Amino acid sequence: MVTIRQRKGVIIGIIWSFVAWVPFYTEYLGRFRSYIGLPAALGLNLELALKRGDAFVFSILLGAGIGFFAASLIDFFATGVKIIGLFPSRKKRLLRRGL
């Protein structure tokens, strides 16, 4: 089952893939090319390695996959990992006793 956070992660990944091509075609965001252009660079490398396909499509698929993976990690850490001592549980105990 795909959660809402994972859907948002896929959408953000696709948008990131479109924005990733801006530094490759223009001089805008040139300083941040290594960070923003990650899906585009991976798509270009995948096209060169396979010697077929389209780098733009590969970058969209890779961006969606990265967004899904990041959203899945956030979802796992938000629901599955509990940090002991982060939230005060003493107040809850006092409220259960009726104090």
TISE-358248 format. One record per atom (N, C-alpha, C): residue number from 1; chain; atom name; x, y, z. Coordinates in steps of 0.001 Angstrom, whole numbers, always signed. Layout:
BEGIN
NUM, A, CA, X, Y, Z $
...
This chain:
BEGIN
1, A, N, +837, -1169, +0 $
1, A, CA, +0, +0, +0 $
1, A, C, +892, +1246, +0 $
2, A, N, +570, +2178, -851 $
2, A, CA, +1351, +3389, -978 $
2, A, C, +712, +4470, -110 $
3, A, N, +1523, +5070, +755 $
3, A, CA, +1005, +6098, +1646 $
3, A, C, +980, +7452, +938 $
4, A, N, +330, +8404, +1578 $
4, A, CA, +249, +9758, +1021 $
4, A, C, +1632, +10388, +959 $
5, A, N, +2455, +10128, +1968 $
5, A, CA, +3810, +10681, +1981 $
5, A, C, +4638, +10133, +823 $
6, A, N, +4459, +8861, +490 $
6, A, CA, +5190, +8278, -623 $
6, A, C, +4726, +8859, -1957 $
7, A, N, +3429, +9129, -2086 $
7, A, CA, +2928, +9781, -3303 $
7, A, C, +3524, +11174, -3439 $
8, A, N, +3575, +11906, -2330 $
8, A, CA, +4178, +13234, -2356 $
8, A, C, +5660, +13132, -2707 $
9, A, N, +6328, +12105, -2203 $
9, A, CA, +7742, +11906, -2521 $
9, A, C, +7966, +11653, -4003 $
10, A, N, +7084, +10887, -4627 $
10, A, CA, +7204, +10632, -6060 $
10, A, C, +6974, +11921, -6845 $
11, A, N, +5978, +12706, -6451 $
11, A, CA, +5693, +13968, -7143 $
11, A, C, +6852, +14945, -6994 $
12, A, N, +7399, +15044, -5784 $
12, A, CA, +8549, +15920, -5558 $
12, A, C, +9762, +15429, -6352 $
13, A, N, +9938, +14112, -6449 $
13, A, CA, +11035, +13560, -7237 $
13, A, C, +10907, +13869, -8716 $
14, A, N, +9684, +13832, -9243 $
14, A, CA, +9478, +14155, -10647 $
14, A, C, +9738, +15640, -10903 $
15, A, N, +9265, +16487, -10003 $
15, A, CA, +9530, +17923, -10143 $
15, A, C, +11023, +18193, -10058 $
16, A, N, +11704, +17509, -9141 $
16, A, CA, +13152, +17650, -8999 $
16, A, C, +13865, +17223, -10286 $
17, A, N, +13339, +16184, -10946 $
17, A, CA, +13950, +15732, -12198 $
17, A, C, +13825, +16772, -13292 $
18, A, N, +12685, +17461, -13350 $
18, A, CA, +12531, +18525, -14344 $
18, A, C, +13463, +19696, -14040 $
19, A, N, +13573, +20061, -12777 $
19, A, CA, +14432, +21183, -12383 $
19, A, C, +15905, +20821, -12553 $
20, A, N, +16224, +19539, -12490 $
20, A, CA, +17615, +19096, -12595 $
20, A, C, +18221, +19399, -13958 $
21, A, N, +17400, +19550, -14984 $
21, A, CA, +17919, +19807, -16317 $
21, A, C, +18222, +21278, -16556 $
22, A, N, +17775, +22159, -15680 $
22, A, CA, +18012, +23594, -15860 $
22, A, C, +19504, +23921, -15880 $
23, A, N, +20327, +23428, -14953 $
23, A, CA, +21762, +23758, -15022 $
23, A, C, +22476, +23169, -16237 $
24, A, N, +21936, +22099, -16821 $
24, A, CA, +22590, +21490, -17977 $
24, A, C, +22334, +22269, -19260 $
25, A, N, +21186, +22928, -19356 $
25, A, CA, +20848, +23663, -20574 $
25, A, C, +21096, +25162, -20475 $
26, A, N, +21138, +25707, -19288 $
26, A, CA, +21330, +27141, -19092 $
26, A, C, +22471, +27368, -18115 $
27, A, N, +22753, +28614, -17858 $
27, A, CA, +23775, +28962, -16876 $
27, A, C, +23185, +29237, -15501 $
28, A, N, +21852, +29096, -15376 $
28, A, CA, +21216, +29317, -14083 $
28, A, C, +21522, +28154, -13153 $
29, A, N, +21681, +28459, -11901 $
29, A, CA, +21931, +27465, -10852 $
29, A, C, +23181, +26648, -11121 $
30, A, N, +24159, +27230, -11770 $
30, A, CA, +25395, +26520, -12103 $
30, A, C, +26198, +26108, -10883 $
31, A, N, +26130, +26941, -9834 $
31, A, CA, +26880, +26608, -8624 $
31, A, C, +26308, +25397, -7901 $
32, A, N, +25006, +25173, -8088 $
32, A, CA, +24334, +24074, -7394 $
32, A, C, +24096, +22877, -8309 $
33, A, N, +24830, +22818, -9407 $
33, A, CA, +24621, +21771, -10397 $
33, A, C, +24847, +20377, -9832 $
34, A, N, +25817, +20222, -8971 $
34, A, CA, +26101, +18892, -8429 $
34, A, C, +25012, +18410, -7474 $
35, A, N, +24295, +19328, -6851 $
35, A, CA, +23233, +18934, -5921 $
35, A, C, +21885, +18810, -6627 $
36, A, N, +21534, +19841, -7377 $
36, A, CA, +20237, +19849, -8045 $
36, A, C, +20223, +18891, -9222 $
37, A, N, +21320, +18797, -9939 $
37, A, CA, +21371, +18011, -11161 $
37, A, C, +21647, +16537, -10978 $
38, A, N, +21452, +16005, -9807 $
38, A, CA, +21727, +14587, -9555 $
38, A, C, +20902, +13659, -10444 $
39, A, N, +19581, +13812, -10555 $
39, A, CA, +18842, +12902, -11444 $
39, A, C, +19250, +13047, -12916 $
40, A, N, +19559, +14257, -13346 $
40, A, CA, +19970, +14453, -14734 $
40, A, C, +21314, +13785, -15006 $
41, A, N, +22238, +13926, -14081 $
41, A, CA, +23547, +13291, -14260 $
41, A, C, +23435, +11771, -14242 $
42, A, N, +22607, +11243, -13345 $
42, A, CA, +22412, +9796, -13315 $
42, A, C, +21719, +9301, -14584 $
43, A, N, +20774, +10083, -15096 $
43, A, CA, +20111, +9713, -16347 $
43, A, C, +21066, +9715, -17522 $
44, A, N, +21936, +10721, -17589 $
44, A, CA, +22935, +10760, -18662 $
44, A, C, +23893, +9578, -18568 $
45, A, N, +24335, +9264, -17376 $
45, A, CA, +25251, +8133, -17204 $
45, A, C, +24582, +6809, -17546 $
46, A, N, +23303, +6682, -17202 $
46, A, CA, +22584, +5449, -17526 $
46, A, C, +22396, +5306, -19036 $
47, A, N, +22132, +6412, -19716 $
47, A, CA, +22009, +6361, -21174 $
47, A, C, +23340, +5970, -21815 $
48, A, N, +24435, +6525, -21316 $
48, A, CA, +25744, +6177, -21864 $
48, A, C, +26108, +4731, -21573 $
49, A, N, +25726, +4219, -20412 $
49, A, CA, +26055, +2843, -20060 $
49, A, C, +25237, +1835, -20874 $
50, A, N, +23953, +2131, -21083 $
50, A, CA, +23097, +1196, -21817 $
50, A, C, +23194, +1353, -23330 $
51, A, N, +23679, +2520, -23783 $
51, A, CA, +23797, +2857, -25204 $
51, A, C, +22442, +2824, -25915 $
52, A, N, +21385, +3109, -25194 $
52, A, CA, +20045, +3243, -25763 $
52, A, C, +19156, +3958, -24761 $
53, A, N, +18037, +4439, -25241 $
53, A, CA, +17103, +5118, -24361 $
53, A, C, +17299, +6622, -24377 $
54, A, N, +16588, +7295, -23500 $
54, A, CA, +16600, +8745, -23422 $
54, A, C, +16992, +9150, -22007 $
55, A, N, +17956, +10027, -21894 $
55, A, CA, +18440, +10454, -20584 $
55, A, C, +17369, +11212, -19817 $
56, A, N, +16520, +11953, -20535 $
56, A, CA, +15463, +12715, -19867 $
56, A, C, +14463, +11782, -19193 $
57, A, N, +14066, +10725, -19874 $
57, A, CA, +13129, +9747, -19300 $
57, A, C, +13784, +9000, -18151 $
58, A, N, +15047, +8633, -18310 $
58, A, CA, +15760, +7959, -17232 $
58, A, C, +15847, +8844, -15993 $
59, A, N, +16071, +10135, -16201 $
59, A, CA, +16182, +11036, -15056 $
59, A, C, +14847, +11173, -14333 $
60, A, N, +13740, +11184, -15084 $
60, A, CA, +12435, +11256, -14434 $
60, A, C, +12172, +9989, -13620 $
61, A, N, +12490, +8842, -14190 $
61, A, CA, +12302, +7588, -13454 $
61, A, C, +13192, +7512, -12214 $
62, A, N, +14435, +7933, -12352 $
62, A, CA, +15346, +7913, -11203 $
62, A, C, +14929, +8922, -10140 $
63, A, N, +14470, +10098, -10546 $
63, A, CA, +13998, +11093, -9585 $
63, A, C, +12782, +10610, -8826 $
64, A, N, +11846, +9956, -9527 $
64, A, CA, +10664, +9407, -8860 $
64, A, C, +11064, +8301, -7890 $
65, A, N, +12029, +7485, -8287 $
65, A, CA, +12498, +6423, -7390 $
65, A, C, +13205, +6960, -6169 $
66, A, N, +14022, +7983, -6349 $
66, A, CA, +14717, +8593, -5211 $
66, A, C, +13718, +9250, -4276 $
67, A, N, +12713, +9933, -4835 $
67, A, CA, +11680, +10556, -4005 $
67, A, C, +10877, +9532, -3237 $
68, A, N, +10533, +8421, -3881 $
68, A, CA, +9797, +7349, -3204 $
68, A, C, +10625, +6743, -2084 $
69, A, N, +11899, +6502, -2357 $
69, A, CA, +12783, +5914, -1344 $
69, A, C, +12956, +6845, -149 $
70, A, N, +13153, +8139, -410 $
70, A, CA, +13309, +9102, +679 $
70, A, C, +12032, +9212, +1497 $
71, A, N, +10886, +9217, +837 $
71, A, CA, +9617, +9292, +1563 $
71, A, C, +9376, +8019, +2373 $
72, A, N, +9786, +6873, +1839 $
72, A, CA, +9640, +5624, +2585 $
72, A, C, +10512, +5627, +3838 $
73, A, N, +11738, +6155, +3714 $
73, A, CA, +12610, +6250, +4888 $
73, A, C, +12027, +7185, +5943 $
74, A, N, +11513, +8328, +5498 $
74, A, CA, +10909, +9272, +6442 $
74, A, C, +9691, +8647, +7103 $
75, A, N, +8891, +7928, +6317 $
75, A, CA, +7711, +7266, +6856 $
75, A, C, +8101, +6201, +7880 $
76, A, N, +9147, +5442, +7585 $
76, A, CA, +9604, +4410, +8511 $
76, A, C, +10108, +5014, +9813 $
77, A, N, +10933, +6057, +9707 $
77, A, CA, +11477, +6663, +10913 $
77, A, C, +10415, +7403, +11715 $
78, A, N, +9404, +7925, +11053 $
78, A, CA, +8351, +8651, +11760 $
78, A, C, +7434, +7709, +12528 $
79, A, N, +7198, +6514, +11999 $
79, A, CA, +6262, +5604, +12650 $
79, A, C, +6935, +4470, +13405 $
80, A, N, +8077, +4009, +12936 $
80, A, CA, +8672, +2809, +13500 $
80, A, C, +9691, +3027, +14585 $
81, A, N, +10355, +4160, +14577 $
81, A, CA, +11430, +4403, +15533 $
81, A, C, +10912, +5306, +16637 $
82, A, N, +11053, +4848, +17863 $
82, A, CA, +10640, +5654, +18997 $
82, A, C, +11872, +6014, +19819 $
83, A, N, +12051, +7277, +20062 $
83, A, CA, +13202, +7742, +20816 $
83, A, C, +12789, +7844, +22281 $
84, A, N, +13470, +7088, +23113 $
84, A, CA, +13138, +7054, +24531 $
84, A, C, +13578, +8358, +25175 $
85, A, N, +12695, +8956, +25920 $
85, A, CA, +13006, +10180, +26637 $
85, A, C, +12761, +11446, +25845 $
86, A, N, +12309, +11331, +24619 $
86, A, CA, +12066, +12523, +23828 $
86, A, C, +10800, +13234, +24286 $
87, A, N, +9747, +12473, +24507 $
87, A, CA, +8507, +13038, +24988 $
87, A, C, +8296, +12616, +26439 $
88, A, N, +7899, +13529, +27291 $
88, A, CA, +7730, +13172, +28707 $
88, A, C, +6527, +12249, +28905 $
89, A, N, +6804, +11078, +29411 $
89, A, CA, +5722, +10118, +29649 $
89, A, C, +5210, +10205, +31080 $
90, A, N, +5877, +10966, +31924 $
90, A, CA, +5453, +11072, +33315 $
90, A, C, +4091, +11758, +33417 $
91, A, N, +3847, +12731, +32600 $
91, A, CA, +2559, +13413, +32609 $
91, A, C, +1440, +12458, +32243 $
92, A, N, +1696, +11552, +31318 $
92, A, CA, +684, +10588, +30928 $
92, A, C, +362, +9658, +32090 $
93, A, N, +1387, +9248, +32838 $
93, A, CA, +1158, +8372, +33978 $
93, A, C, +345, +9080, +35062 $
94, A, N, +657, +10351, +35283 $
94, A, CA, -86, +11098, +36286 $
94, A, C, -1547, +11275, +35873 $
95, A, N, -1781, +11467, +34602 $
95, A, CA, -3139, +11630, +34142 $
95, A, C, -3916, +10314, +34240 $
96, A, N, -3262, +9195, +34053 $
96, A, CA, -3923, +7890, +34172 $
96, A, C, -4325, +7623, +35622 $
97, A, N, -3525, +8076, +36562 $
97, A, CA, -3828, +7860, +37981 $
97, A, C, -4924, +8795, +38466 $
98, A, N, -5170, +9823, +37715 $
98, A, CA, -6192, +10760, +38143 $
98, A, C, -5631, +11903, +38963 $
99, A, N, -4315, +12126, +38925 $
99, A, CA, -3701, +13211, +39684 $
99, A, C, -3658, +14483, +38918 $
